[in-house]
Amino acid sequence: MTELLALYAATKQAIMQAPLTVEQISEFKRQLATLALPRTNALEQAIVALIEDNLSFPRFQIFYVQNINGDGSLFSFPIHPFHWQAMTPELRQGFVTQAFMYQAQPVDLHTAATLI
């Protein structure tokens, strides 16, 4: 799980700096292939999906977080640069370190597991 979160954070950070290059995407996909063994944990599956979503639109500086709906289902939510700019510094910091959100607020893995 730690390796997946680190890879997710790396893709997110790279996207925030500049649109991804073909080389970056290839390297991230190679790393994901080595980490994404058959996953049975719902949180691990959700993080793999986020990494794949992050690599889907390389020309745009959009990254994704998993929104936890009221019924515990997940929706991959895009964070666009103008959403990012409109956030408070505290909210931005939360999204830098977390992969999940609930009611528009970042949540940690323990809270995400409880809600799912």
DSSP file (Angstrom, degrees, kcal/mol; ACC not computed):
  #  RESIDUE AA STRUCTURE BP1 BP2  ACC     N-H-->O    O-->H-N    N-H-->O    O-->H-N    TCO  KAPPA ALPHA  PHI   PSI    X-CA   Y-CA   Z-CA
    1    1 A M     >        0   0    0      0, 0.0     4,-2.5     0, 0.0     5,-0.2   0.000 360.0 360.0 360.0 -40.8    0.0    0.0    0.0
    2    2 A T  H  >  +     0   0    0      1,-0.2     4,-2.2     2,-0.2     5,-0.1   0.896 360.0  49.9 -61.3 -41.2    2.8    2.4    0.9
    3    3 A E  H  > S+     0   0    0      2,-0.2     4,-2.3     1,-0.2    -1,-0.2   0.898 110.3  50.3 -66.0 -39.8    4.4    1.9   -2.5
    4    4 A L  H  > S+     0   0    0      2,-0.2     4,-2.7     1,-0.2    -2,-0.2   0.923 110.7  48.9 -64.0 -43.8    1.1    2.6   -4.3
    5    5 A L  H  X S+     0   0    0     -4,-2.5     4,-2.6     1,-0.2    -1,-0.2   0.891 110.8  51.1 -62.6 -38.9    0.6    5.8   -2.3
    6    6 A A  H  X S+     0   0    0     -4,-2.2     4,-2.1     2,-0.2    -1,-0.2   0.907 111.4  47.1 -65.2 -41.3    4.1    6.9   -3.1
    7    7 A L  H  X S+     0   0    0     -4,-2.3     4,-2.4     2,-0.2    -2,-0.2   0.909 111.8  50.9 -67.1 -41.2    3.6    6.3   -6.9
    8    8 A Y  H  X S+     0   0    0     -4,-2.7     4,-2.4     1,-0.2    -2,-0.2   0.937 111.2  48.4 -58.9 -46.7    0.2    8.1   -6.7
    9    9 A A  H  X S+     0   0    0     -4,-2.6     4,-2.7     1,-0.2    -1,-0.2   0.881 110.2  52.2 -61.8 -38.7    1.9   11.1   -5.0
   10   10 A A  H  X S+     0   0    0     -4,-2.1     4,-2.3     2,-0.2    -1,-0.2   0.905 110.4  46.9 -65.7 -41.8    4.7   11.1   -7.6
   11   11 A T  H  X S+     0   0    0     -4,-2.4     4,-2.3     2,-0.2    -2,-0.2   0.925 114.0  48.7 -65.5 -41.8    2.2   11.1  -10.5
   12   12 A K  H  X S+     0   0    0     -4,-2.4     4,-2.1     1,-0.2    -2,-0.2   0.925 112.3  47.5 -63.1 -45.6    0.2   13.9   -8.8
   13   13 A Q  H  X S+     0   0    0     -4,-2.7     4,-1.2     1,-0.2    -1,-0.2   0.902 111.6  50.3 -64.4 -41.3    3.3   16.0   -8.1
   14   14 A A  H  X S+     0   0    0     -4,-2.3     4,-1.9     1,-0.2     3,-0.4   0.908 110.5  50.2 -63.0 -41.8    4.6   15.6  -11.7
   15   15 A I  H  < S+     0   0    0     -4,-2.3    -1,-0.2     1,-0.2    -2,-0.2   0.888 107.2  54.0 -63.8 -39.5    1.2   16.6  -13.1
   16   16 A M  H  < S+     0   0    0     -4,-2.1    -1,-0.2     1,-0.2    -2,-0.2   0.765 109.7  48.8 -68.4 -24.2    1.1   19.7  -11.0
   17   17 A Q  H  < S-     0   0    0     -4,-1.2    -1,-0.2    -3,-0.4    -2,-0.2   0.886 129.8 -32.4 -82.0 -41.1    4.6   20.8  -12.2
   18   18 A A  S  < S-     0   0    0     -4,-1.9    -1,-0.3    42,-0.1     3,-0.1  -0.967  78.5 -68.4-170.1 159.0    3.9   20.4  -16.0
   19   19 A P        -     0   0    0      0, 0.0    40,-0.2     0, 0.0    42,-0.1  -0.314  66.2 -99.2 -56.1 144.7    1.9   18.3  -18.4
   20   20 A L        -     0   0    0     38,-0.9     2,-0.2    40,-0.3    -5,-0.0  -0.371  32.6-136.5 -70.6 143.3    3.3   14.7  -18.5
   21   21 A T     >  -     0   0    0      1,-0.1     4,-2.4    -3,-0.1     5,-0.2  -0.515  26.0-108.7 -89.9 165.7    5.7   13.7  -21.2
   22   22 A V  H  > S+     0   0    0      1,-0.2     4,-2.5     2,-0.2     5,-0.2   0.887 121.4  53.1 -59.9 -39.5    5.5   10.3  -23.0
   23   23 A E  H  > S+     0   0    0      2,-0.2     4,-2.3     1,-0.2    -1,-0.2   0.910 108.5  48.6 -64.3 -42.8    8.7    9.2  -21.2
   24   24 A Q  H  > S+     0   0    0      2,-0.2     4,-2.8     1,-0.2     5,-0.2   0.927 111.8  49.3 -62.8 -44.4    7.2   10.1  -17.8
   25   25 A I  H  X S+     0   0    0     -4,-2.4     4,-2.7     1,-0.2     5,-0.2   0.928 110.9  50.0 -61.1 -45.2    4.0    8.2  -18.6
   26   26 A S  H  X S+     0   0    0     -4,-2.5     4,-2.2     1,-0.2    -1,-0.2   0.912 112.2  47.6 -60.0 -43.1    5.9    5.2  -19.7
   27   27 A E  H  X S+     0   0    0     -4,-2.3     4,-2.4     2,-0.2    -2,-0.2   0.919 112.5  48.1 -66.2 -43.7    8.0    5.2  -16.6
   28   28 A F  H  X S+     0   0    0     -4,-2.8     4,-2.6     1,-0.2    -2,-0.2   0.907 112.3  49.6 -63.1 -40.8    5.0    5.6  -14.3
   29   29 A K  H  X S+     0   0    0     -4,-2.7     4,-2.3    -5,-0.2    -1,-0.2   0.883 109.9  51.3 -65.8 -37.4    3.2    2.8  -16.2
   30   30 A R  H  X S+     0   0    0     -4,-2.2     4,-1.5    -5,-0.2    -2,-0.2   0.934 112.0  46.5 -63.2 -45.6    6.2    0.5  -15.8
   31   31 A Q  H  X S+     0   0    0     -4,-2.4     4,-1.4     1,-0.2    -2,-0.2   0.903 111.9  51.1 -63.4 -40.9    6.4    1.2  -12.1
   32   32 A L  H  X S+     0   0    0     -4,-2.6     4,-3.5     1,-0.2     3,-0.3   0.899 105.7  55.9 -63.5 -40.1    2.6    0.6  -11.7
   33   33 A A  H  < S+     0   0    0     -4,-2.3    -1,-0.2     1,-0.2    -2,-0.2   0.859 108.2  48.2 -61.8 -34.6    2.9   -2.7  -13.6
   34   34 A T  H  < S+     0   0    0     -4,-1.5    -1,-0.2     1,-0.2    -2,-0.2   0.784 121.7  35.2 -76.0 -25.4    5.5   -3.9  -11.0
   35   35 A L  H  < S+     0   0    0     -4,-1.4     2,-2.2    -3,-0.3    -2,-0.2   0.757  97.1  81.6 -96.1 -28.8    3.4   -2.8   -8.1
   36   36 A A     <  +     0   0    0     -4,-3.5    -1,-0.2    -5,-0.2     3,-0.1  -0.368  56.4 156.7 -86.1  63.1   -0.2   -3.6   -9.3
   37   37 A L        -     0   0    0     -2,-2.2     2,-0.2     1,-0.2    -2,-0.0  -0.251  67.8 -55.7 -69.4 171.0   -0.3   -7.2   -8.6
   38   38 A P        -     0   0    0      0, 0.0     2,-0.5     0, 0.0    -1,-0.2  -0.355  68.3-158.2 -54.6 117.2   -3.8   -8.6   -8.2
   39   39 A R        +     0   0    0     -2,-0.2    -3,-0.0    -3,-0.1     0, 0.0  -0.858  25.7 176.2-105.2 130.9   -5.2   -6.4   -5.4
   40   40 A T        +     0   0    0     -2,-0.5     2,-0.3     5,-0.0    -1,-0.1   0.634  56.1  95.9-103.9 -19.7   -8.1   -7.5   -3.3
   41   41 A N  S  > S-     0   0    0      1,-0.1     4,-2.3     2,-0.0     5,-0.2  -0.576  70.5-141.9 -74.5 129.1   -8.1   -4.5   -0.9
   42   42 A A  H  > S+     0   0    0     -2,-0.3     4,-2.1     1,-0.2    -1,-0.1   0.857 101.1  52.5 -61.4 -36.9  -10.7   -1.9   -2.1
   43   43 A L  H  > S+     0   0    0      2,-0.2     4,-2.1     1,-0.2    -1,-0.2   0.915 109.5  48.5 -66.5 -42.0   -8.4    1.0   -1.1
   44   44 A E  H  > S+     0   0    0      1,-0.2     4,-2.4     2,-0.2    -2,-0.2   0.920 111.4  50.1 -63.6 -42.8   -5.5   -0.5   -3.1
   45   45 A Q  H  X S+     0   0    0     -4,-2.3     4,-2.2     1,-0.2    -1,-0.2   0.894 110.1  51.2 -60.9 -39.9   -7.8   -1.0   -6.1
   46   46 A A  H  X S+     0   0    0     -4,-2.1     4,-1.9     2,-0.2    -1,-0.2   0.882 109.8  48.9 -66.2 -38.4   -9.0    2.6   -5.8
   47   47 A I  H  X S+     0   0    0     -4,-2.1     4,-2.3     2,-0.2    -2,-0.2   0.900 109.5  51.7 -69.4 -40.5   -5.4    4.0   -5.7
   48   48 A V  H  X S+     0   0    0     -4,-2.4     4,-2.4     1,-0.2    -2,-0.2   0.922 109.5  51.2 -59.1 -43.5   -4.4    1.9   -8.7
   49   49 A A  H  X S+     0   0    0     -4,-2.2     4,-2.5     1,-0.2    -2,-0.2   0.885 108.5  51.8 -61.8 -38.8   -7.5    3.4  -10.5
   50   50 A L  H  X S+     0   0    0     -4,-1.9     4,-2.9     2,-0.2    14,-0.3   0.915 108.8  49.9 -64.0 -42.9   -6.3    6.9   -9.5
   51   51 A I  H  X S+     0   0    0     -4,-2.3     4,-1.5     2,-0.2    -2,-0.2   0.937 111.9  48.1 -61.5 -45.5   -2.8    6.4  -10.9
   52   52 A E  H  < S+     0   0    0     -4,-2.4     4,-0.4     1,-0.2    -2,-0.2   0.903 112.3  49.4 -62.0 -40.9   -4.3    5.1  -14.2
   53   53 A D  H >X S+     0   0    0     -4,-2.5     3,-1.5     1,-0.2     4,-0.6   0.915 106.7  55.8 -63.0 -42.6   -6.7    8.1  -14.3
   54   54 A N  H 3< S+     0   0    0     -4,-2.9     3,-0.3     1,-0.3    -1,-0.2   0.825 109.8  46.6 -59.0 -31.0   -3.7   10.5  -13.7
   55   55 A L  T 3< S+     0   0    0     -4,-1.5    -1,-0.3    -3,-0.2    -2,-0.2   0.473  95.3  79.4 -89.7  -1.9   -1.9    9.0  -16.7
   56   56 A S  T <4 S+     0   0    0     -3,-1.5    -1,-0.2    -4,-0.4    -2,-0.2   0.777  96.3  37.7 -79.3 -28.1   -5.0    9.2  -19.0
   57   57 A F    ><  +     0   0    0     -4,-0.6     3,-1.5    -3,-0.3     5,-0.4  -0.619  65.9 166.1-125.4  72.1   -4.9   12.9  -19.9
   58   58 A P  T 3  S+     0   0    0      0, 0.0   -38,-0.9     0, 0.0    -1,-0.1   0.724  71.4  58.0 -65.9 -23.4   -1.2   13.8  -20.2
   59   59 A R  T 3  S+     0   0    0    -40,-0.2     2,-0.3     2,-0.0    -2,-0.0   0.602 100.7  66.3 -84.1  -8.1   -1.7   17.1  -22.0
   60   60 A F  S <  S-     0   0    0     -3,-1.5     2,-1.4     2,-0.1   -40,-0.3  -0.852  81.1-129.4-113.3 148.0   -3.7   18.5  -19.1
   61   61 A Q        +     0   0    0     -2,-0.3     2,-0.4   -42,-0.1    -2,-0.0  -0.498  63.1 131.8 -92.5  65.9   -2.6   19.3  -15.6
   62   62 A I        -     0   0    0     -2,-1.4     2,-0.3    -5,-0.4    -5,-0.2  -0.958  32.9-174.7-117.9 133.1   -5.5   17.4  -14.0
   63   63 A F  E     -A   79   0A   0     16,-1.7    16,-3.7    -2,-0.4     2,-0.3  -0.889  16.6-130.4-123.0 163.3   -5.1   14.9  -11.2
   64   64 A Y  E     -A   78   0A   0     -2,-0.3     2,-0.3   -14,-0.3   -10,-0.1  -0.832  16.1-173.0-117.1 147.5   -7.7   12.7   -9.6
   65   65 A V  E     -A   77   0A   0     12,-2.3    12,-3.3    -2,-0.3     2,-0.7  -0.931  34.7-109.0-126.9 156.1   -8.8   11.9   -6.1
   66   66 A Q  E     -Ab  76 100A   0     33,-2.8    35,-2.6    -2,-0.3     2,-0.5  -0.785  28.9-151.8 -88.5 116.4  -11.4    9.2   -5.1
   67   67 A N  E     -Ab  75 101A   0      8,-3.4     8,-2.0    -2,-0.7     2,-0.7  -0.767   9.1-142.5 -85.3 128.3  -14.6   10.9   -3.9
   68   68 A I  E     -A   74   0A   0     33,-3.1    35,-0.5    -2,-0.5     6,-0.2  -0.837  16.8-147.3 -94.1 116.9  -16.4    8.7   -1.4
   69   69 A N    >   -     0   0    0      4,-2.9     3,-2.1    -2,-0.7     6,-0.0  -0.297  29.7 -99.3 -77.1 166.6  -20.1    8.9   -1.9
   70   70 A G  T 3  S+     0   0    0      1,-0.3    -1,-0.1     2,-0.1    -2,-0.0   0.771 123.9  53.2 -57.9 -28.9  -22.6    8.7    1.0
   71   71 A D  T 3  S-     0   0    0      2,-0.1    -1,-0.3    45,-0.0     3,-0.1   0.380 122.0-104.3 -89.6   5.2  -23.3    5.0    0.2
   72   72 A G  S <  S+     0   0    0     -3,-2.1    -2,-0.1     1,-0.3     2,-0.1   0.381  79.2 131.5  89.8  -4.4  -19.6    4.1    0.3
   73   73 A S        -     0   0    0     -5,-0.1    -4,-2.9     1,-0.1     2,-0.3  -0.361  52.2-123.5 -76.5 164.3  -19.2    3.9   -3.5
   74   74 A L  E     -A   68   0A   0     -6,-0.2     2,-0.4    -3,-0.1    -6,-0.2  -0.838  20.7-171.7-114.1 147.6  -16.3    5.7   -5.1
   75   75 A F  E     -A   67   0A   0     -8,-2.0    -8,-3.4    -2,-0.3     2,-0.7  -0.986  27.5-127.8-136.1 124.5  -16.1    8.3   -7.9
   76   76 A S  E     -A   66   0A   0     -2,-0.4   -10,-0.2   -10,-0.2    -2,-0.0  -0.628  32.4-162.2 -74.7 111.9  -12.9    9.3   -9.5
   77   77 A F  E     -A   65   0A   0    -12,-3.3   -12,-2.3    -2,-0.7     2,-0.3  -0.847  10.2-134.1-105.7 126.2  -13.0   13.2   -9.2
   78   78 A P  E     -A   64   0A   0      0, 0.0     2,-0.7     0, 0.0   -14,-0.2  -0.589   7.3-153.6 -80.4 136.6  -10.8   15.4  -11.3
   79   79 A I  E     -A   63   0A   0    -16,-3.7   -16,-1.7    -2,-0.3    -2,-0.0  -0.934  18.4-163.1-106.5 108.5   -9.0   18.3   -9.7
   80   80 A H    >>  -     0   0    0     -2,-0.7     4,-2.5   -18,-0.2     3,-0.8  -0.526  32.0-105.6 -88.7 156.5   -8.4   20.9  -12.4
   81   81 A P  H 3> S+     0   0    0      0, 0.0     4,-2.5     0, 0.0     5,-0.2   0.855 120.9  51.1 -53.2 -37.7   -5.8   23.8  -12.0
   82   82 A F  H 3> S+     0   0    0      2,-0.2     4,-1.2     1,-0.2     5,-0.1   0.818 108.9  50.7 -75.7 -23.7   -8.6   26.4  -11.5
   83   83 A H  H <> S+     0   0    0     -3,-0.8     4,-0.8     2,-0.2    -1,-0.2   0.926 111.4  50.4 -64.7 -44.4  -10.1   24.2   -8.7
   84   84 A W  H >< S+     0   0    0     -4,-2.5     3,-1.0     1,-0.2    -2,-0.2   0.915 109.0  49.5 -59.5 -46.3   -6.7   24.0   -7.2
   85   85 A Q  H 3< S+     0   0    0     -4,-2.5    -1,-0.2     1,-0.2    -2,-0.2   0.816 107.9  55.1 -64.7 -30.4   -6.1   27.7   -7.3
   86   86 A A  H 3< S+     0   0    0     -4,-1.2    -1,-0.2    -5,-0.2    -2,-0.2   0.637  90.5  96.8 -78.6 -13.9   -9.5   28.4   -5.7
   87   87 A M  S << S-     0   0    0     -3,-1.0    -3,-0.0    -4,-0.8    -4,-0.0  -0.388  81.2-110.1 -76.1 152.5   -8.7   26.2   -2.7
   88   88 A T     >  -     0   0    0      1,-0.1     4,-2.6    -2,-0.1     5,-0.2  -0.405  33.5-108.6 -70.0 157.8   -7.5   27.5    0.6
   89   89 A P  H  > S+     0   0    0      0, 0.0     4,-2.3     0, 0.0     5,-0.1   0.873 120.4  52.8 -56.9 -37.1   -3.8   26.6    1.4
   90   90 A E  H  > S+     0   0    0      2,-0.2     4,-1.8     1,-0.2     5,-0.1   0.919 110.1  46.6 -65.4 -43.4   -5.0   24.2    4.1
   91   91 A L  H  > S+     0   0    0      2,-0.2     4,-1.9     1,-0.2    -1,-0.2   0.914 111.4  52.0 -65.6 -42.6   -7.3   22.4    1.7
   92   92 A R  H  X S+     0   0    0     -4,-2.6     4,-1.7     1,-0.2    -2,-0.2   0.927 107.8  51.9 -57.5 -45.8   -4.6   22.2   -0.9
   93   93 A Q  H  X S+     0   0    0     -4,-2.3     4,-1.5     1,-0.2    -1,-0.2   0.884 106.9  54.1 -60.5 -38.5   -2.2   20.7    1.6
   94   94 A G  H  X S+     0   0    0     -4,-1.8     4,-1.4     1,-0.2    -1,-0.2   0.893 109.5  46.8 -61.8 -40.2   -4.8   18.0    2.5
   95   95 A F  H  < S+     0   0    0     -4,-1.9    -1,-0.2     1,-0.2    -2,-0.2   0.740 105.4  60.6 -76.4 -21.8   -5.1   17.0   -1.2
   96   96 A V  H  < S+     0   0    0     -4,-1.7    -1,-0.2    -5,-0.2    -2,-0.2   0.883 117.0  31.0 -66.6 -37.6   -1.3   16.9   -1.6
   97   97 A T  H  < S+     0   0    0     -4,-1.5     2,-0.3    -5,-0.2    -2,-0.2   0.597 114.6  63.5 -99.9 -12.1   -1.1   14.2    1.1
   98   98 A Q     <  -     0   0    0     -4,-1.4    10,-0.1    -5,-0.1     3,-0.0  -0.839  50.8-164.0-118.7 152.8   -4.4   12.4    0.7
   99   99 A A  S    S+     0   0    0     -2,-0.3   -33,-2.8     8,-0.3     2,-0.3   0.461  74.1  60.4-107.6  -6.5   -5.9   10.3   -2.2
  100  100 A F  E     -bC  66 107A   0      7,-0.7     7,-2.5   -35,-0.2     2,-0.3  -0.894  57.6-170.0-125.5 151.7   -9.5   10.3   -0.9
  101  101 A M  E     -bC  67 106A   0    -35,-2.6   -33,-3.1    -2,-0.3     2,-0.4  -0.985   5.5-168.3-138.6 153.8  -12.2   12.9   -0.2
  102  102 A Y  E >  S- C   0 105A   0      3,-2.6     3,-1.3    -2,-0.3   -33,-0.1  -0.985  79.7  -4.8-140.7 127.6  -15.6   12.9    1.5
  103  103 A Q  T 3  S-     0   0    0    -35,-0.5    -1,-0.1    -2,-0.4   -34,-0.1   0.909 131.1 -56.2  51.6  47.3  -18.0   15.9    1.3
  104  104 A A  T 3  S+     0   0    0      1,-0.2    -1,-0.3    -3,-0.0   -37,-0.0   0.615 117.6 108.8  64.4  17.8  -15.3   17.9   -0.5
  105  105 A Q  E <  S-C  102   0A   0     -3,-1.3    -3,-2.6   -11,-0.0    -1,-0.2  -0.973  74.2-112.0-122.8 137.9  -12.7   17.4    2.3
  106  106 A P  E     -C  101   0A   0      0, 0.0     2,-0.3     0, 0.0    -5,-0.3  -0.405  35.8-165.2 -65.2 142.4   -9.6   15.3    2.1
  107  107 A V  E     -C  100   0A   0     -7,-2.5    -7,-0.7    -2,-0.1    -8,-0.3  -0.953  16.4-117.3-129.6 150.9   -9.7   12.2    4.3
  108  108 A D     >  -     0   0    0     -2,-0.3     4,-2.6   -10,-0.1     5,-0.2  -0.218  36.7 -97.7 -79.1 173.7   -7.0    9.8    5.5
  109  109 A L  H  > S+     0   0    0      1,-0.2     4,-2.8     2,-0.2     5,-0.2   0.864 121.7  53.6 -63.1 -38.1   -6.8    6.1    4.7
  110  110 A H  H  > S+     0   0    0      2,-0.2     4,-1.9     1,-0.2    -1,-0.2   0.939 112.3  43.8 -63.5 -46.1   -8.3    5.0    8.0
  111  111 A T  H  > S+     0   0    0      2,-0.2     4,-2.4     1,-0.2    -2,-0.2   0.909 113.5  52.1 -64.3 -41.9  -11.3    7.3    7.5
  112  112 A A  H  X S+     0   0    0     -4,-2.6     4,-2.2     1,-0.2    -2,-0.2   0.925 108.8  50.0 -60.3 -44.9  -11.7    6.2    3.9
  113  113 A A  H  < S+     0   0    0     -4,-2.8    -1,-0.2     1,-0.2    -2,-0.2   0.885 111.4  49.4 -62.0 -38.4  -11.6    2.5    4.9
  114  114 A T  H  < S+     0   0    0     -4,-1.9    -1,-0.2    -5,-0.2    -2,-0.2   0.904 112.7  46.5 -66.4 -42.0  -14.4    3.2    7.5
  115  115 A L  H  <        0   0    0     -4,-2.4    -2,-0.2     1,-0.3    -1,-0.2   0.819 360.0 360.0 -71.7 -31.3  -16.5    5.1    5.0
  116  116 A I     <        0   0    0     -4,-2.2    -1,-0.3    -5,-0.2    -2,-0.2   0.473 360.0 360.0 -81.2 360.0  -16.2    2.5    2.3
